[in-house]
Amino acid sequence: MRNEIAEHASLHDVFPSSLNPQPSTLAVCLVSGGMDSCVTTAIAREENDGLALLHVSYGQRTERRERRAFEEMADHYGVAQRLVVSLEHLARIGGSSLTDAAIPIAEADLSSREVPTSYVPFRNAHLLAAATSWAEVLGARRIYIGAVAEDSSGYPDCRPEFYEAFQRAIDIGTRPDTHIEIRTPVIALRKSEIVRRGLELEAPLGLSWSCYQAEERACGRCDSCALRLRAFAEAGVADPIVYA
């Protein structure tokens, strides 16, 4: 019955980003340390009684800086229940400029619709799998991830239909009494709208880190920096992090 319900659920049911659900006891939130996950954490905090924060290291270039951002965000929100998972096999698999030093970080091209070199093959499936395992053990009812459809032209695992499919996998592959909902509260927002939402919720955007290649001062030249800088400019506020 549970699987039949999942198969017939509409996209709106699976991704009710505009709804204000009843608070649940606990939610697992994936926190990369970037701007989108920062705002997603702020939203998850508003919608749930408690949070468990999960960070995944996979051999990315800015692994240490992202880990620092995660820990500082967890401290900011007073979240004691936190977990850092290592998926170092993604670096050994390679195929991405984020995990392979032999592949250069490309200069920003926000008009491109090609899959960028920074795409880590099927990464978000690995992240969601780890989050699902932990959520099932904790008895959490929701998993939050800061996926943005604005990125989906380049990253196939940022598309809404990917999360709809993974929701079905969770429904089928967990215990019968497990009920875990994937929530993607910023998936339909433009980056500038994410900035504005973060300001409304007083999210600690200054603690977040988006740069693909630098850990001291953001490079300002990679796709992630360019998207972030454009978002803050369109929102009419200054980006609080330091750029080279």
Backbone torsions as a table, in degrees:
resi	resn	phi	psi	omega
1	MET	NA	-43.0	-177.8
2	ARG	-61.1	-41.1	-178.5
3	ASN	-68.9	-35.9	178.2
4	GLU	-64.3	-39.4	178.0
5	ILE	-63.0	-44.6	-179.1
6	ALA	-62.2	-40.0	-177.1
7	GLU	-67.4	-29.9	-177.5
8	HIS	-97.1	1.2	179.2
9	ALA	-70.1	141.5	176.9
10	SER	-80.1	166.0	177.8
11	LEU	-60.1	-34.5	178.7
12	HIS	-64.4	-36.3	178.9
13	ASP	-68.0	-39.9	-176.9
14	VAL	-75.0	-33.7	-177.5
15	PHE	-124.0	68.7	-176.9
16	PRO	-80.7	62.5	-171.3
17	SER	-67.0	-22.2	-177.1
18	SER	-95.4	-1.3	-177.0
19	LEU	-91.3	161.6	174.1
20	ASN	-115.1	89.1	-174.8
21	PRO	-69.8	161.6	174.7
22	GLN	-64.3	140.6	-178.6
23	PRO	-58.6	142.4	174.5
24	SER	-110.8	169.8	-176.0
25	THR	-65.3	-45.3	-173.1
26	LEU	-152.5	143.2	175.2
27	ALA	-132.8	142.7	172.8
28	VAL	-93.5	129.6	179.9
29	CYS	-121.0	123.0	174.8
30	LEU	-76.0	125.1	-175.7
31	VAL	-126.9	103.6	177.3
32	SER	-75.8	-28.4	-173.6
33	GLY	108.5	-5.4	179.4
34	GLY	-83.0	176.8	-177.2
35	MET	-61.6	-44.1	-177.0
36	ASP	-65.5	-41.4	179.1
37	SER	-72.0	-28.2	176.2
38	CYS	-63.0	-48.1	-179.9
39	VAL	-69.9	-36.9	176.6
40	THR	-61.3	-38.8	176.8
41	THR	-62.8	-41.3	178.6
42	ALA	-62.8	-40.2	178.2
43	ILE	-66.9	-45.1	179.4
44	ALA	-59.6	-37.5	178.6
45	ARG	-64.5	-36.0	178.6
46	GLU	-69.3	-31.9	-169.6
47	GLU	-97.1	-5.4	-174.2
48	ASN	-136.8	158.0	178.3
49	ASP	-73.8	-34.0	-177.6
50	GLY	-146.6	156.3	-179.9
51	LEU	-126.0	147.2	167.0
52	ALA	-124.1	123.2	-173.5
53	LEU	-102.7	132.5	-177.0
54	LEU	-120.4	128.0	177.0
55	HIS	-119.8	138.2	-178.2
56	VAL	-117.2	123.8	172.3
57	SER	-101.9	132.6	-176.7
58	TYR	-136.8	27.1	178.3
59	GLY	81.7	19.9	-180.0
60	GLN	-69.3	155.4	-175.9
61	ARG	-55.9	-40.4	-175.4
62	THR	-103.2	35.4	-175.3
63	GLU	-56.4	-46.8	-177.7
64	ARG	-65.2	-40.6	-178.9
65	ARG	-68.9	-38.6	178.2
66	GLU	-66.8	-38.8	177.6
67	ARG	-62.3	-41.9	177.5
68	ARG	-61.3	-43.2	178.7
69	ALA	-61.1	-42.3	178.3
70	PHE	-59.5	-49.8	-177.6
71	GLU	-63.1	-39.9	-179.8
72	GLU	-68.5	-36.2	175.9
73	MET	-66.9	-42.2	177.9
74	ALA	-61.7	-41.0	176.5
75	ASP	-64.2	-42.0	-178.8
76	HIS	-57.4	-42.6	-178.2
77	TYR	-92.0	2.0	177.5
78	GLY	65.7	34.6	-178.7
79	VAL	-91.4	114.5	179.4
80	ALA	-85.6	-30.3	-176.5
81	GLN	-84.9	97.3	-177.9
82	ARG	-138.9	150.0	-176.7
83	LEU	-141.1	134.5	174.3
84	VAL	-112.5	122.7	-178.0
85	VAL	-111.1	137.4	176.7
86	SER	-102.8	121.4	174.4
87	LEU	-115.9	58.0	-173.0
88	GLU	-65.6	-16.8	178.2
89	HIS	-63.2	-23.4	177.6
90	LEU	-65.3	-34.3	176.4
91	ALA	-70.1	-38.0	179.1
92	ARG	-68.9	-34.2	175.8
93	ILE	-66.4	-41.2	176.4
94	GLY	73.4	-151.1	179.9
95	GLY	86.0	6.7	-178.3
96	SER	-139.1	144.2	176.4
97	SER	-69.4	-15.0	177.8
98	LEU	-76.9	-24.7	-174.6
99	THR	-119.0	-9.5	-177.7
100	ASP	-122.4	111.9	-177.3
101	ALA	-64.0	-18.3	-179.9
102	ALA	-78.2	-13.0	178.6
103	ILE	-104.2	113.1	-176.2
104	PRO	-68.5	149.6	172.2
105	ILE	-70.6	124.4	-176.6
106	ALA	-75.0	149.3	171.7
107	GLU	-65.5	149.8	-176.3
108	ALA	-61.2	136.6	173.1
109	ASP	-143.6	86.3	-173.3
110	LEU	-73.4	-9.0	177.4
111	SER	-89.6	-11.4	-176.6
112	SER	-71.3	144.6	175.2
113	ARG	-115.2	12.0	177.6
114	GLU	-84.4	156.1	174.2
115	VAL	-67.9	121.4	-174.5
116	PRO	-76.0	163.3	179.1
117	THR	-65.2	-19.0	-179.6
118	SER	-78.9	-6.6	176.9
119	TYR	-64.0	123.3	175.3
120	VAL	-95.6	113.0	-170.7
121	PRO	-50.2	116.1	174.1
122	PHE	60.0	26.4	-174.8
123	ARG	-57.4	-45.0	-173.0
124	ASN	-66.4	-23.1	174.3
125	ALA	-66.9	-39.8	177.5
126	HIS	-64.0	-42.5	-179.6
127	LEU	-63.4	-46.0	-178.8
128	LEU	-66.8	-35.1	178.2
129	ALA	-62.6	-45.1	178.2
130	ALA	-63.2	-42.4	-179.9
131	ALA	-64.9	-38.2	179.6
132	THR	-65.3	-44.2	178.3
133	SER	-58.5	-46.5	-178.7
134	TRP	-67.7	-42.5	179.8
135	ALA	-61.0	-39.6	-179.8
136	GLU	-65.8	-40.5	178.4
137	VAL	-65.5	-41.3	-177.9
138	LEU	-76.7	-18.9	-173.6
139	GLY	79.6	21.2	178.5
140	ALA	-72.3	149.9	-176.5
141	ARG	-102.1	-12.8	-177.6
142	ARG	-139.6	149.8	169.4
143	ILE	-120.8	127.8	178.1
144	TYR	-106.9	136.4	176.2
145	ILE	-140.9	138.5	-174.0
146	GLY	-87.8	47.3	177.2
147	ALA	-72.0	145.1	-178.1
148	VAL	-130.1	123.4	-178.0
149	ALA	-66.6	-22.4	175.8
150	GLU	-59.0	-26.1	177.5
151	ASP	-85.4	-11.1	-166.3
152	SER	-71.6	-17.2	175.5
153	SER	-62.7	-27.5	178.2
154	GLY	-103.2	-34.0	-175.3
155	TYR	-111.7	106.2	-176.7
156	PRO	-63.1	-25.1	179.9
157	ASP	-89.7	19.5	170.6
158	CYS	-108.9	1.8	-177.1
159	ARG	-78.3	144.6	177.8
160	PRO	-54.4	-38.5	-177.8
161	GLU	-66.7	-25.0	174.7
162	PHE	-64.3	-43.7	-178.3
163	TYR	-72.6	-31.5	174.7
164	GLU	-63.2	-42.9	179.1
165	ALA	-67.0	-40.6	-179.0
166	PHE	-69.3	-31.2	175.5
167	GLN	-60.0	-41.6	178.2
168	ARG	-64.4	-38.5	178.3
169	ALA	-62.3	-41.0	177.4
170	ILE	-63.2	-45.4	-178.4
171	ASP	-60.4	-38.3	-177.3
172	ILE	-81.1	-35.4	-168.4
173	GLY	-97.9	5.6	178.5
174	THR	-112.8	173.6	-178.8
175	ARG	-60.1	152.3	-178.7
176	PRO	-57.7	-29.9	-178.8
177	ASP	-93.1	6.9	176.8
178	THR	-90.9	131.4	178.7
179	HIS	-133.5	99.8	-177.6
180	ILE	-120.8	128.0	-179.5
181	GLU	-109.2	128.9	171.4
182	ILE	-77.9	129.8	175.5
183	ARG	-120.8	131.1	-179.7
184	THR	-125.0	75.2	-168.3
185	PRO	-70.0	-14.8	-179.6
186	VAL	-112.9	9.8	-171.0
187	ILE	-63.0	-31.0	-177.3
188	ALA	-96.1	2.5	-175.9
189	LEU	-92.6	147.7	167.0
190	ARG	-73.4	159.2	-178.7
191	LYS	-58.9	-37.4	178.9
192	SER	-65.3	-34.2	177.0
193	GLU	-69.9	-32.3	175.9
194	ILE	-65.6	-41.7	176.3
195	VAL	-59.3	-47.9	-179.0
196	ARG	-62.4	-40.7	178.3
197	ARG	-64.2	-39.9	177.3
198	GLY	-62.8	-39.5	178.0
199	LEU	-66.1	-38.8	177.6
200	GLU	-60.0	-38.8	-176.7
201	LEU	-91.8	3.0	-177.8
202	GLU	56.0	40.7	176.3
203	ALA	-67.5	144.5	-177.3
204	PRO	-80.0	68.9	-176.7
205	LEU	-60.8	-27.2	178.4
206	GLY	-68.1	-16.2	177.5
207	LEU	-88.7	-14.1	-174.4
208	SER	-79.7	160.0	-179.0
209	TRP	-139.9	126.6	-175.2
210	SER	-116.8	-18.0	-172.4
211	CYS	-64.1	138.6	-178.2
212	TYR	-81.4	-20.2	-170.5
213	GLN	-131.8	-11.9	-177.8
214	ALA	-119.2	151.4	-179.0
215	GLU	-119.2	-11.8	178.9
216	GLU	-99.8	-57.6	175.5
217	ARG	-125.1	131.3	-179.5
218	ALA	-59.6	140.0	-172.8
219	CYS	-69.6	-32.4	-178.7
220	GLY	77.4	1.6	-174.1
221	ARG	-117.7	-21.6	-179.6
222	CYS	-77.4	167.5	-178.8
223	ASP	-56.8	-43.1	-176.6
224	SER	-64.9	-43.1	176.5
225	CYS	-62.9	-43.2	-178.3
226	ALA	-63.1	-42.5	177.2
227	LEU	-62.5	-42.1	-179.2
228	ARG	-66.4	-46.8	-179.9
229	LEU	-61.8	-41.5	177.4
230	ARG	-64.0	-38.9	-179.7
231	ALA	-62.5	-46.8	180.0
232	PHE	-66.3	-38.5	178.5
233	ALA	-63.1	-44.8	179.4
234	GLU	-67.4	-29.1	177.8
235	ALA	-79.5	-12.3	177.0
236	GLY	77.6	24.8	179.1
237	VAL	-132.1	159.1	-180.0
238	ALA	-83.0	140.9	174.6
239	ASP	-71.6	125.8	-175.2
240	PRO	-76.6	-8.4	-179.7
241	ILE	-89.3	165.7	-175.3
242	VAL	-97.5	135.2	178.3
243	TYR	-112.7	152.8	178.3
244	ALA	-68.3	NA	NA
